[in-house]
Amino acid sequence: MKKRFYSKEFKSEAVRLSYQRENIKELADELGVKVDRIYRWRKLDSEDGVSKKASKPPSSQIDNQEVKELRKALKDAQLELEILKKAVHIFSKSDGKSINS
């Protein structure tokens, strides 16, 4: 069997993806490499002091940003609903009355 060699770019991309994905086995299957090889690349990468894991924002930071966005969307939706309720109230008052009279 022929020994396979992987480029530095391939290895670094595999390491980066391994930190983004939860299931490394699936990633290894997609890339056509063994799982232990990805773990070995990760170890070598962290020993070099160029760990990609540090560049990934913590999940709590992502969650906080998402909460802020959802709160803003909720506030906008509540404001829109309030405006529509007022409009319905105004138009329901003028029911039965002619605009020209």
trRosetta pair geometry for C-beta under 8 A, 3 or more apart (Angstrom, degrees):
i j d omega theta_ij theta_ji phi_ij phi_ji
6 10 4.6 -116 -178 86 98 131
6 11 5.4 116 118 -56 120 90
6 14 7.9 -11 170 -6 149 142
6 33 7.5 6 -70 -91 147 135
7 10 4.6 100 56 3 80 101
7 11 7.0 -148 95 -3 44 86
8 11 5.7 -57 -149 39 33 111
8 12 6.1 28 157 -16 68 108
9 12 6.0 -57 -143 40 27 106
9 13 6.1 26 157 -17 64 110
10 13 5.9 -59 -147 39 27 109
10 14 6.2 28 154 -21 64 108
11 14 5.7 -55 -148 35 30 112
11 15 6.4 29 154 -19 65 105
11 41 4.9 -154 -165 -142 98 133
11 45 7.8 -177 144 -65 102 112
12 15 5.6 -51 -147 35 33 113
12 16 6.3 36 153 -21 65 105
12 45 7.2 132 -114 -109 68 127
12 52 7.7 131 -169 -52 79 134
13 16 5.6 -51 -145 36 32 113
13 17 6.3 30 156 -15 65 107
14 17 5.9 -56 -146 40 28 109
14 18 6.3 35 152 -28 63 106
14 27 7.4 132 -156 153 77 116
14 31 5.8 65 -111 -125 111 167
14 33 7.0 7 -136 32 151 150
14 38 5.7 -124 154 -118 115 94
14 41 6.1 41 90 90 116 161
15 18 5.6 -52 -149 29 30 115
15 19 7.0 26 154 -16 62 101
15 38 7.2 169 -88 -163 56 77
15 41 5.2 -130 -70 127 103 109
15 42 5.3 155 -133 -89 96 66
15 45 4.9 96 -152 -32 161 163
15 52 5.8 134 124 15 100 134
16 19 6.2 -60 -160 33 31 106
16 20 6.8 21 148 -13 64 111
16 52 4.8 -120 -101 -175 70 166
17 20 5.5 -63 -149 40 38 109
17 21 5.9 19 161 -8 75 112
17 27 5.7 163 126 -146 114 134
18 21 6.3 -60 -134 44 27 98
18 24 5.3 36 -144 -118 95 104
18 27 5.9 179 -93 98 68 163
18 38 5.3 155 -87 174 144 122
18 41 8.0 137 1 80 151 111
18 42 6.0 -99 92 -73 148 122
19 42 7.8 142 -56 -123 91 117
19 52 5.4 -165 11 100 151 104
19 53 5.0 -155 -129 -92 138 70
19 56 5.4 -151 143 -33 120 146
20 56 6.8 -167 -83 -109 68 130
21 24 6.5 138 93 -81 110 50
21 26 7.1 -131 169 70 141 105
21 27 5.1 153 61 -56 159 126
23 26 4.3 48 111 10 116 112
23 27 6.9 159 101 -13 65 85
24 27 5.3 -53 -151 39 42 116
24 28 6.1 47 150 -24 71 102
24 35 5.9 100 120 -144 103 97
24 38 5.8 -172 -177 97 115 147
24 39 7.5 77 153 -59 157 85
25 28 5.6 -52 -148 34 32 113
25 29 6.5 34 152 -19 64 103
25 35 5.4 -22 -101 -89 67 130
26 29 5.7 -53 -151 35 33 113
26 30 6.4 34 151 -20 65 105
27 30 5.6 -55 -150 35 32 112
27 31 6.2 17 157 -7 67 111
27 38 6.9 93 100 -108 115 164
28 31 6.0 -63 -142 46 29 102
28 33 5.3 -98 -153 78 79 74
28 34 6.3 -6 -173 162 131 14
28 35 4.5 -99 -34 -80 168 62
28 37 7.5 128 -132 53 114 95
28 38 5.5 -116 -85 -16 101 133
29 32 7.5 31 -177 -73 29 37
31 38 7.8 113 55 -75 146 117
33 37 4.8 -102 166 72 113 137
33 38 6.3 123 102 -48 125 89
34 37 4.6 100 65 -5 83 105
34 38 7.7 -152 97 -4 50 80
35 38 5.9 -54 -160 31 40 109
35 39 6.6 35 148 -14 69 105
36 39 5.5 -52 -148 40 39 113
36 40 6.2 44 151 -24 68 104
37 40 5.5 -51 -148 34 32 114
37 41 6.5 34 152 -19 64 103
38 41 5.6 -52 -149 36 33 112
38 42 6.4 37 151 -22 65 104
39 42 5.5 -50 -148 34 33 115
39 43 6.5 36 152 -21 64 103
40 43 5.7 -52 -150 34 32 112
40 44 6.4 30 153 -15 65 106
41 44 5.7 -55 -146 40 32 110
41 45 6.1 36 153 -23 65 108
42 45 5.6 -55 -146 36 29 114
42 46 6.4 24 157 -15 65 106
43 46 6.0 -57 -148 38 29 105
43 47 6.3 30 153 -20 63 108
44 47 5.6 -56 -148 36 31 113
44 48 6.6 34 153 -22 63 104
45 48 5.8 -55 -155 31 31 112
45 50 6.0 -87 -173 78 77 86
45 51 6.1 112 127 -103 92 52
45 52 6.8 -22 154 -4 140 92
46 49 7.7 54 178 -70 37 22
46 51 4.4 38 -111 -88 74 108
46 53 7.4 5 -93 12 108 118
51 54 5.3 88 92 -6 100 100
52 55 5.5 -52 -165 32 56 114
52 56 7.0 60 141 -27 74 97
53 56 5.8 -51 -159 24 42 113
57 61 4.6 -100 168 78 111 133
57 62 5.8 130 101 -50 116 89
58 61 4.8 97 64 1 81 102
58 62 7.4 -150 99 -2 45 85
59 62 5.4 -52 -151 38 42 113
59 63 6.1 45 149 -23 70 104
60 63 5.4 -50 -144 37 34 115
60 64 6.3 39 154 -23 65 102
61 64 5.7 -48 -147 32 31 112
61 65 6.6 31 153 -17 62 104
62 65 5.9 -55 -152 36 32 111
62 66 6.4 30 151 -18 65 108
63 66 5.6 -57 -148 38 31 112
63 67 6.3 35 153 -23 66 105
64 67 5.6 -51 -147 33 31 113
64 68 6.5 34 153 -20 63 103
65 68 5.7 -53 -153 33 32 113
65 69 6.5 30 152 -16 65 106
66 69 5.7 -55 -148 38 33 111
66 70 6.2 31 154 -18 67 108
67 70 5.8 -57 -145 39 30 110
67 71 6.2 32 155 -21 65 106
68 71 5.8 -54 -147 35 28 111
68 72 6.5 28 154 -18 63 105
69 72 5.8 -55 -151 35 31 111
69 73 6.4 30 152 -18 65 107
70 73 5.6 -53 -146 38 34 112
70 74 6.2 36 153 -21 66 105
71 74 5.6 -53 -147 36 31 113
71 75 6.3 34 153 -21 65 105
72 75 5.7 -54 -148 35 31 113
72 76 6.4 32 153 -18 64 106
73 76 5.7 -53 -148 37 31 112
73 77 6.3 30 153 -18 64 107
74 77 5.7 -56 -147 38 31 110
74 78 6.3 30 155 -19 66 106
75 78 5.8 -53 -146 36 29 110
75 79 6.4 31 154 -19 63 106
76 79 5.8 -55 -149 36 30 112
76 80 6.4 31 153 -19 64 107
77 80 5.6 -53 -147 37 32 113
77 81 6.3 34 153 -20 65 106
78 81 5.6 -53 -147 36 32 113
78 82 6.4 35 153 -21 64 105
79 82 5.7 -53 -149 34 31 113
79 83 6.5 32 152 -18 64 104
80 83 5.8 -54 -150 35 31 112
80 84 6.4 30 153 -17 65 107
81 84 5.7 -56 -148 38 32 111
81 85 6.4 35 153 -23 65 104
82 85 5.7 -51 -149 32 31 113
82 86 6.6 30 153 -17 63 104
83 86 5.8 -56 -152 36 31 110
83 87 6.4 32 151 -20 65 107
84 87 5.5 -53 -146 36 34 113
84 88 6.4 36 154 -20 66 103
85 88 5.8 -53 -149 35 31 110
85 89 6.4 33 151 -20 64 106
86 89 5.5 -54 -149 36 33 114
86 90 6.4 33 153 -19 66 105
87 90 5.7 -53 -147 36 32 110
87 91 6.3 22 158 -10 66 109
88 91 6.0 -61 -144 44 29 105
88 92 6.0 28 158 -22 66 111
89 92 5.9 -57 -141 36 25 109
89 93 6.8 33 155 -26 60 102
90 93 6.0 -53 -158 24 30 114
90 94 7.2 12 154 -5 62 106
91 94 6.1 -62 -152 42 37 102
91 95 7.3 66 146 -51 63 83
92 95 5.6 -16 -161 -18 44 119
94 97 5.1 -93 -165 53 65 112
94 99 7.6 38 178 -82 132 76
97 101 6.8 -122 -178 53 79 122
98 101 4.2 86 72 -8 107 108
